[in-house]
Each structure stands twice: as structure tokens, then as C-alpha cells.
Amino acid sequence: MIRKILVFGFMVSLFVILDEQVLAQRKLISSREYCDGVTNRGVQWYEESRRVETLEEAVENGTVKKSLTTVSEVLLPDRSRYYLRTAETVKVSEFDQITIDHMRYTRNDGGAWDKIDLRGQSGSGSGTGSGSGSSMACTQFSVEAVFLNGMPLHLYESLLIDGSGSQMKFTETRKWVSDEGLPHRTEVIKAGVLPRAERWREVRTYEYDPSIKIEAPIK
């Protein structure tokens, strides 16, 4: 019990220090304001041809043990491409998928393409999820007007500090979004607090480009 009180007190003190550092530049906001700010409003997201590139890295003792690189492209009205590269120690694997109307093309590790007519396919799926909060976790939200690649955007940040386990951990999320809520960049870091040791990080970039080209790899 005493340990929990000390941990909670440290977390509160840490937030006080962070508040003093960010108040001059950022505005602290509520969780509702944060969610409203980073949520795509309307259907604009689905009306944009786009390219999303993501790099995820699992880190151990300062070394990247596994990385996932994904590229997802959508060319309206009916073309898409998905690429996944997995690198773990000395093993690297790749997967490509292109969908044009009702035809899908796939390949593994740069091999021959397979062609599938989706009109003969069927499937279904479902998923559930649940989670529980912890009385030893604190979260802070903020927003700041910034420029990214010369574009005026809003930088929304969330910082979660969790002291419920044997080691105090934090998750820091940064999202650059437009006035309409369209995302342009996302960064996430998960790490231990004392000492600071990154366990996982992700960088995701968004590009809205109607000139994306997606062609069938085979006839």
C-alpha cells in the first residue's frame, strides 16, 4: 500500500512538471477534446486517394529485434495495393497484394503472382475486445498549432503513465491532423520510465495523392 501511494505521488509530481513545461506552448485539453480532434469528421477520409506508410519496431536493450513496414495505397474508385515487409534478426519476408475491381493479385517474397477472382470468394469475420483501466494510470492530453512540411496542422499529444506493474511505463502518442481531422503523421512510443527504455515505437505517414498508379502485375 505504501509503495502504491509513493508511486502515485511520483506520477502526480511528474505530471506537474510536465504541465509547467507545456503550458507556455501547448493547451491542455480533456480526453473528449482529444478524441474529437483526432477523429476524421464526415466521409472525407473515404473520398481521398491516399498512401499510408507505417514502420513498427520492437526494441530490446536499445536494439531493434523486429520491424514491420507496411504500405497501403488506395486509388479511387476501385484500386488498392498493400505491401508488408517483416524483418526479424536475419529473416526477412515480404507480401504484396493488389486489388483492381473484382480481381486480386498476391505474391510472397517477390515470387510469382497469383490471380484470384473475388466474385467466387466469400467470407466473414468478427472480433471482440475488452480492456480495463488501472487506478495507478494517469493520462494527459494537449494540443498545439504547428507546421509540418510547410502545412499548418494541429499536433495532438497524449501521455499515459502506468505504475500498476513492477516497472513504471509510459505511452506517448503524437498525431498531426488537419482542421477536418485528416491525419498526416502519427508517432507512438512505449517505454519504461526509470530507467527510460523503449520497448516499441511506430511512425505512420499519410499522403493524399490522386495520381497514385496501381496496375495489374499480370494479365
KEKOL-807280 format. One record per residue (C-alpha): residue number from 1; x negated, y negated, z negated. Coordinates in Angstrom, 2 decimals. Layout:
BEGIN
REC;n;xx;yy;zz
REC;NUM;X;Y;Z
...
END
This chain:
BEGIN
REC;n;xx;yy;zz
REC;1;0.00;0.00;0.00
REC;2;-2.80;-2.41;-0.88
REC;3;-4.54;-1.58;2.39
REC;4;-1.38;-2.36;4.36
REC;5;-0.99;-5.69;2.58
REC;6;-4.61;-6.60;3.34
REC;7;-4.26;-5.57;6.98
REC;8;-1.05;-7.56;7.38
REC;9;-2.66;-10.56;5.74
REC;10;-5.58;-10.36;8.14
REC;11;-3.21;-10.16;11.11
REC;12;-1.32;-13.25;9.95
REC;13;-4.60;-15.13;9.44
REC;14;-5.73;-14.13;12.90
REC;15;-2.57;-15.50;14.44
REC;16;-3.01;-18.77;12.55
REC;17;-6.48;-19.13;14.03
REC;18;-5.19;-18.31;17.50
REC;19;-2.36;-20.81;17.09
REC;20;-4.82;-23.59;16.34
REC;21;-6.86;-22.67;19.43
REC;22;-3.99;-22.57;21.90
REC;23;-1.64;-25.31;20.72
REC;24;-3.66;-28.04;22.40
REC;25;-3.40;-26.34;25.80
REC;26;-0.50;-23.90;25.68
REC;27;3.02;-23.83;24.39
REC;28;4.03;-21.05;22.03
REC;29;7.34;-19.52;23.11
REC;30;9.80;-16.86;21.98
REC;31;9.98;-13.32;23.34
REC;32;13.18;-14.23;25.20
REC;33;11.49;-17.18;26.90
REC;34;8.59;-14.93;27.84
REC;35;10.88;-12.28;29.36
REC;36;12.89;-14.89;31.24
REC;37;9.71;-16.45;32.61
REC;38;8.12;-13.27;33.98
REC;39;11.31;-11.72;35.35
REC;40;11.99;-12.04;39.09
REC;41;15.13;-14.09;39.50
REC;42;17.65;-13.22;42.18
REC;43;16.68;-10.88;45.01
REC;44;13.76;-12.90;46.37
REC;45;11.23;-10.17;45.48
REC;46;13.05;-7.74;47.79
REC;47;13.17;-10.31;50.60
REC;48;9.38;-10.65;50.82
REC;49;6.92;-8.60;52.84
REC;50;4.16;-8.02;50.33
REC;51;0.92;-6.34;49.38
REC;52;0.22;-5.31;45.78
REC;53;-3.22;-4.06;44.77
REC;54;-3.90;-2.58;41.33
REC;55;-7.08;-1.46;39.61
REC;56;-6.75;0.51;36.36
REC;57;-9.78;1.59;34.35
REC;58;-10.07;3.84;31.30
REC;59;-13.10;2.76;29.26
REC;60;-15.10;4.67;26.66
REC;61;-18.10;3.17;24.84
REC;62;-18.31;0.42;27.43
REC;63;-18.36;2.85;30.37
REC;64;-15.57;3.36;32.91
REC;65;-14.61;7.02;32.67
REC;66;-11.71;6.97;35.14
REC;67;-10.36;4.43;37.61
REC;68;-7.21;4.29;39.71
REC;69;-6.93;2.00;42.71
REC;70;-3.53;1.64;44.33
REC;71;-2.43;-0.43;47.30
REC;72;1.26;-0.79;48.05
REC;73;2.44;-2.63;51.17
REC;74;5.99;-3.39;52.27
REC;75;6.82;-4.77;55.71
REC;76;10.49;-5.59;56.05
REC;77;12.83;-4.22;57.09
REC;78;11.75;-0.57;57.06
REC;79;7.97;-0.04;56.83
REC;80;5.77;0.70;53.83
REC;81;2.34;2.06;53.00
REC;82;0.94;3.49;49.78
REC;83;-2.70;4.31;49.04
REC;84;-4.12;5.88;45.87
REC;85;-7.79;6.40;45.04
REC;86;-8.71;8.25;41.85
REC;87;-12.32;8.25;40.65
REC;88;-13.36;10.29;37.62
REC;89;-17.05;10.92;36.86
REC;90;-18.33;12.28;40.20
REC;91;-14.96;13.37;41.57
REC;92;-13.07;11.08;43.96
REC;93;-9.72;11.81;45.57
REC;94;-7.57;9.78;47.97
REC;95;-3.95;9.89;49.06
REC;96;-2.27;7.95;51.89
REC;97;1.42;7.64;52.67
REC;98;3.10;5.63;55.43
REC;99;6.87;5.39;55.86
REC;100;8.45;3.95;59.02
REC;101;12.22;4.08;59.11
REC;102;13.06;7.76;58.53
REC;103;9.59;9.14;59.29
REC;104;6.92;9.68;56.61
REC;105;3.22;10.41;57.18
REC;106;0.91;11.71;54.42
REC;107;-2.68;12.86;54.08
REC;108;-5.18;13.76;51.36
REC;109;-8.85;12.80;51.18
REC;110;-8.98;11.43;54.72
REC;111;-7.81;14.70;56.28
REC;112;-5.22;15.34;58.95
REC;113;-1.88;13.57;58.77
REC;114;1.35;15.46;58.07
REC;115;4.61;14.17;59.54
REC;116;7.92;14.51;57.72
REC;117;11.41;13.58;58.95
REC;118;13.14;12.23;55.83
REC;119;16.58;12.85;57.30
REC;120;16.10;16.51;56.38
REC;121;14.95;15.80;52.85
REC;122;16.94;15.36;49.65
REC;123;16.01;14.88;46.05
REC;124;16.91;13.34;42.77
REC;125;15.24;12.28;39.63
REC;126;15.90;10.86;36.25
REC;127;13.93;9.59;33.36
REC;128;14.36;8.51;29.82
REC;129;12.16;6.62;27.46
REC;130;12.16;5.54;23.90
REC;131;9.89;3.67;21.59
REC;132;9.70;2.46;18.09
REC;133;8.19;-0.66;16.64
REC;134;5.92;-0.93;13.67
REC;135;6.17;-3.27;10.69
REC;136;2.38;-3.61;10.98
REC;137;2.55;-5.11;14.50
REC;138;2.70;-8.80;15.37
REC;139;3.22;-10.36;18.80
REC;140;2.58;-13.88;20.02
REC;141;3.81;-15.39;23.32
REC;142;2.66;-18.52;25.14
REC;143;2.92;-20.31;28.49
REC;144;0.64;-22.76;30.26
REC;145;0.75;-24.63;33.58
REC;146;-2.30;-23.58;35.66
REC;147;-3.64;-23.32;39.20
REC;148;-4.58;-20.02;40.82
REC;149;-6.27;-20.14;44.22
REC;150;-5.05;-23.71;44.56
REC;151;-1.44;-22.77;43.80
REC;152;0.43;-24.26;40.81
REC;153;1.73;-21.41;38.65
REC;154;2.81;-20.61;35.10
REC;155;0.47;-18.44;33.03
REC;156;2.45;-16.38;30.52
REC;157;0.48;-14.55;27.85
REC;158;1.42;-12.05;25.19
REC;159;-0.85;-10.80;22.43
REC;160;0.16;-7.76;20.39
REC;161;-1.89;-6.82;17.34
REC;162;-1.12;-3.44;15.81
REC;163;-2.58;-2.48;12.43
REC;164;-0.46;0.62;11.83
REC;165;-3.16;3.18;12.65
REC;166;-6.62;3.89;11.36
REC;167;-8.07;1.19;13.62
REC;168;-6.57;-2.21;14.32
REC;169;-5.77;-2.56;18.02
REC;170;-4.58;-5.29;20.34
REC;171;-2.92;-5.51;23.77
REC;172;-3.36;-8.73;25.72
REC;173;-1.20;-9.34;28.80
REC;174;-1.56;-12.30;31.17
REC;175;0.90;-12.95;34.00
REC;176;0.65;-15.66;36.64
REC;177;4.11;-16.35;38.12
REC;178;5.80;-18.97;40.28
REC;179;8.77;-21.16;39.38
REC;180;11.00;-18.49;40.94
REC;181;9.46;-15.75;38.83
REC;182;7.46;-14.15;41.67
REC;183;4.30;-12.52;40.25
REC;184;0.90;-13.42;41.72
REC;185;-1.51;-11.76;39.29
REC;186;-1.36;-9.62;36.16
REC;187;-4.14;-8.67;33.74
REC;188;-3.78;-6.27;30.80
REC;189;-6.42;-5.29;28.24
REC;190;-6.05;-2.72;25.45
REC;191;-8.83;-2.64;22.88
REC;192;-9.84;-2.17;19.27
REC;193;-10.17;-5.34;17.18
REC;194;-13.02;-4.60;14.76
REC;195;-15.25;-3.87;16.47
REC;196;-13.85;-5.06;19.80
REC;197;-13.96;-2.04;22.09
REC;198;-11.95;-1.96;25.32
REC;199;-10.06;1.26;25.96
REC;200;-8.05;0.40;29.05
REC;201;-7.71;-2.53;31.47
REC;202;-5.65;-3.35;34.53
REC;203;-5.77;-6.07;37.18
REC;204;-2.93;-6.42;39.68
REC;205;-2.78;-8.93;42.52
REC;206;0.16;-9.83;44.75
REC;207;0.09;-11.18;48.29
REC;208;3.19;-12.24;50.23
REC;209;2.42;-11.88;53.94
REC;210;4.98;-11.38;56.74
REC;211;2.13;-10.49;59.16
REC;212;1.24;-7.20;57.43
REC;213;0.79;-4.47;60.04
REC;214;1.91;-0.90;59.34
REC;215;1.73;1.52;62.27
REC;216;2.34;5.24;62.67
REC;217;-1.01;7.10;62.40
REC;218;0.12;9.92;64.74
REC;219;2.86;10.39;67.34
END
